[in-house]
């Protein structure tokens, strides 16, 4: 179990949103094994934390839909695992 935390399609006055979901698979991309989740990742969630059921940050949201109306048009709701971030800062 996971939750996507962020500000999808943020407008002034919006509150953060916590979207529950599951890790449903893995997909290699750019040499990293990304997590695929069934919780929607929408523009504005990018860079936000993905937390597990014990509130540990397990990854960072990186790909998804451009708006909430298009969430069903992509299967690529992707997350970079937190342990892979070390490779991105070198």
C-alpha positions as CSV (number, residue, x, y, z in Angstrom):
1,X,0.0,0.0,0.0
2,X,1.2,3.5,-0.9
3,X,0.0,7.1,-1.1
4,X,0.9,9.8,-3.5
5,X,1.2,13.2,-1.7
6,X,1.2,16.5,-3.5
7,X,-0.6,19.4,-5.1
8,X,-2.0,18.1,-8.5
9,X,-3.1,20.9,-10.8
10,X,-2.4,23.4,-8.0
11,X,-4.4,26.7,-7.8
12,X,-4.0,29.3,-5.1
13,X,-5.9,28.2,-2.0
14,X,-5.7,24.4,-2.8
15,X,-4.8,22.0,0.0
16,X,-2.4,19.1,-0.5
17,X,-4.0,15.8,-1.6
18,X,-3.2,12.3,-0.4
19,X,-4.1,9.6,-3.0
20,X,-4.0,6.0,-1.8
21,X,-3.0,3.2,-4.1
22,X,-0.9,0.1,-4.6
23,X,2.4,-0.8,-6.3
24,X,1.2,-2.8,-9.3
25,X,4.4,-3.5,-11.1
26,X,7.8,-2.3,-12.2
27,X,9.1,-0.7,-15.4
28,X,12.7,0.0,-16.4
29,X,13.2,3.5,-17.8
30,X,16.5,5.3,-18.4
31,X,18.4,2.6,-16.6
32,X,16.2,2.8,-13.4
33,X,13.6,0.3,-12.2
34,X,10.6,2.5,-11.6
35,X,7.6,1.5,-9.5
36,X,4.2,1.6,-11.3
37,X,1.3,2.6,-9.0
38,X,-2.4,2.6,-9.5
39,X,-2.8,5.9,-7.7
40,X,-3.1,8.8,-10.1
41,X,0.0,11.0,-10.6
42,X,-1.0,14.3,-12.1
43,X,1.0,17.3,-13.1
44,X,1.8,19.0,-9.7
45,X,2.5,15.6,-8.0
46,X,5.9,15.4,-9.8
47,X,8.7,15.5,-7.3
48,X,6.4,14.8,-4.4
49,X,6.8,11.9,-2.0
50,X,5.3,8.4,-2.3
51,X,4.8,7.0,1.2
52,X,4.1,3.4,2.3
53,X,1.7,2.2,4.9
54,X,4.1,3.1,7.7
55,X,4.6,6.7,6.4
56,X,8.1,6.0,5.1
57,X,9.0,7.8,1.9
58,X,9.7,5.0,-0.6
59,X,10.0,7.1,-3.8
60,X,9.4,10.3,-5.7
61,X,6.6,10.8,-8.3
62,X,8.0,11.4,-11.7
63,X,5.5,10.6,-14.5
64,X,1.7,10.6,-14.9
65,X,-1.0,12.5,-16.6
66,X,-1.1,16.2,-17.5
67,X,-4.5,16.6,-15.8
68,X,-7.1,14.6,-13.8
69,X,-9.3,14.1,-16.9
70,X,-6.4,12.2,-18.6
71,X,-5.4,9.8,-15.8
72,X,-7.1,6.9,-17.5
73,X,-5.2,7.6,-20.7
74,X,-1.8,6.5,-19.3
75,X,-0.6,3.5,-17.5
76,X,2.7,5.2,-16.7
77,X,2.0,6.5,-13.2
78,X,5.7,6.1,-12.4
79,X,7.8,6.5,-9.3
80,X,11.6,6.6,-8.8
81,X,12.4,4.5,-5.8
82,X,14.1,6.4,-3.0
83,X,17.2,4.3,-3.1
84,X,17.7,5.1,-6.8
85,X,18.0,8.8,-6.1
86,X,21.7,8.4,-5.2
87,X,22.4,7.6,-8.8
88,X,20.8,10.8,-10.0
89,X,22.9,13.2,-7.9
90,X,26.3,11.9,-9.0
